[in-house]
Each structure stands twice: as structure tokens, then as C-alpha cells.
Amino acid sequence: MLDVVVRAQASIESGTDVPGSVRFRLGGSAANTARAFAGLGGAAAFVGARGQDELGRRLVAALRASGVTVHAVARRGVTPRLAAIVEPSGQRSFVTDRSVADDLPAAAVKAAWLRRADVLHMPAYSLLGRPIGTASMVGARAMRQRGALVSIDLASRRPLVDAGRAAVRRLLDDVAADILFANADEAAAVIGTRRHAQLLEFAPVVVIKEGAAGCRVLWRGDNQAEVLEIDVATRTIAATDTTGAGDAFDAGFLHALVAGGYTAGGLRTTALFRRAALAGHRSASRLLTSPRPELAL
């Protein structure tokens, strides 16, 4: 997905100009995570759809240049794009044109693309759309059958609300992920005002991302009835654009688990998840403090 990042230097006013900057960047939640994972020294592959246009070809080339293996199925239509509007306060709003992003049929996904993977990571977008939702389910089942990890990031509150709580809960039940990432707003879209431990209905490990406050990791103990949790703080970073930081966090957390030999149903310990959370914070920090390359369009 193309990210068009619009950063205003003053409050946006209707009917007049506002000074600021407009940047074109490689984006997309899954692609962001794959790119950050590769940047940590891991082997990452992206599976998705692109339009049959020059923009699609350029985005694929940029993702490959970042060290990611790309399996992009060309579909009739335009390549997806997103406008991220960043106000002086740092508040962000998104306008998304998913276009062909959801047009990934299960038949187009080759089993060989997933065969060597230790973990399949999917944003909730990949479950909610069609036909990509079916392709995602097929991929998740294939991973579970051979004991590999499946992780889901709830990704964004509005699509979850639009889909409806009951429908989202059914999808999460069907996926049976090993790890579930969310922020507080996304969690509320699924479980309402109940405690975050309720998300353990859908995955044995839940990570609640809290931005500058760090994160909370919850998991089920050996007897399944016991719920354990830790809060892991992070250092404060002055960042005016946090786009993609949550995806980078996911990459760091998963990279630490995979590098540590964690598998589905494996031993879950406080030390393991603290290391993974700290790795997630470092990965997000690296993104926030590094220059953001711009695409030449």
C-alpha cells in the first residue's frame, strides 16, 4: 500500500491553505511488519495483492529492496493507497482506499510460500475483507497443522466496529491465533468495557500496546484457568509521526519469540515475554528515530 503522509504545521482550516509536508512512503500494515522483521535480521515474506499498474510495481520493488521476499498477486484494478493526516498535536487520521488489497483469492496463494515460515502474521484487515479473508483462514489452518505460530493484530478500531462485534469474535475463534496484538480502543471494539484478560478467549497470549506507556502482556498459566500479566515500560521518544510504529513493535516481539525457539503450545514464562516486549519497544523506537525513506513517484 502507498502511504501518503500529510503533516500539517498548523491547525487544519476549511476552505484555505495550511502549510505542511506531503510524503510518499511504502506502507501497509503487513508489509510494514515484514520490513521491520527483515531489518532485525529475520527472513520475512509478504503475501498480498497489488494492482496492475506502475505504482504496484514500484511498491513491490521497494519492499524487495528492504530485504523482504514478495509474493504479490497482480489483480485488475489500482494499487491500494492510504492518506495519513497528521495534525500538529500528533493526532492522526486515516483515509484508506483498499482497492485490490482484499482481492486475494485462496487459490492464488501457494502452499510453498508458507512452508518454511515459523509464524504467519496478519492484520485484522486480512480477515475482514473478501476474498482475502478466506485465503487468510486457509493459511492459518495450514500453519496450525504443522505446529507453526499464527499472530493477529486487530490493527484499527473502525473496521472492527463496522464489521460488528459478533462477526469479529467469530473470525477470531476460527483463526485460533497463538498471539493477539491490540491497543485499548481495538480491544474495546471486540470485548467492550470488560477486562483485557477476556481477549484470552481468542489467543493464549495477548499483547496490549499502550504507545508511549509501553505494553501489557497477558497469558494463560499452565492450568489454563490462571491468568498472568506483566507491564513493560518503554522510554519516551519525541515523535511527530508514529505511523507504522505498532507494526514495527509486532515485528520485534515476534522476532524475539522465534529467535528464542518459542513454538505453539511452548513454555510461557515471564522472562520470555519481557524479552519479547522489550524487543518490540526497541523495534518501534528504531523506526521512530530513523529517517523515513520516501518513494520517488
C-alpha positions, 0 to 999 in steps of 0.5 A: 500500500502507498502511504501518503503522509500529510503533516500539517504545521498548523491547525487544519482550516476549511476552505484555505491553505495550511502549510505542511509536508506531503510524503510518499512512503511504502506502507501497509500494515503487513508489509510494514511488519515484514520490513521491520522483521527483515531489518532485525535480521529475520527472513520475512515474506509478504503475501498480498495483492497489488494492482496492475499498474506502475505504482504496484510495481514500484511498491513491490520493488521497494519492499524487495529492496528492504530485504523482504521476499514478495509474493504479490498477486497482480489483480485488475484494478489500482494499487491500494493507497492510504492518506495519513493526516497528521495534525500538529498535536500528533493526532492522526487520521486515516483515509484508506482506499483498499482497492485490490488489497482484499482481492486475494483469492485462496487459490492464488496463494501457494502452499510453498510460500508458507512452508518454511515460515515459523509464524504467519502474521496478519492484520485484522484487515486480512480477515475482514475483507473478501476474498482475502479473508478466506485465503487468510483462514486457509493459511492459518489452518495450514500453519496450525497443522504443522505446529507453526505460530499464527499472530493477529493484530486487530490493527484499527478500531473502525473496521472492527466496529463496522464489521460488528462485534459478533462477526469479529469474535467469530473470525477470531475463534476460527483463526485460533491465533497463538498471539493477539496484538491490540491497543485499548480502543481495538480491544474495546471494539471486540470485548467492550468495557470488560477486562483485557484478560477476556481477549484470552478467549481468542489467543493464549497470549495477548499483547496490549500496546499502550504507545508511549506507556509501553505494553501489557502482556497477558497469558494463560498459566499452565492450568489454563484457568490462571491468568498472568500479566506483566507491564513493560515500560518503554522510554519516551521518544519525541515523535511527530509521526508514529505511523507504522510504529505498532507494526514495527513493535509486532515485528520485534516481539515476534522476532524475539519469540522465534529467535528464542525457539518459542513454538505453539503450545511452548513454555510461557514464562515471564522472562520470555515475554519481557524479552519479547516486549522489550524487543518490540519497544526497541523495534518501534523506537528504531523506526521512530528515530530513523529517517523515513525513506520516501518513494520517488513517484 
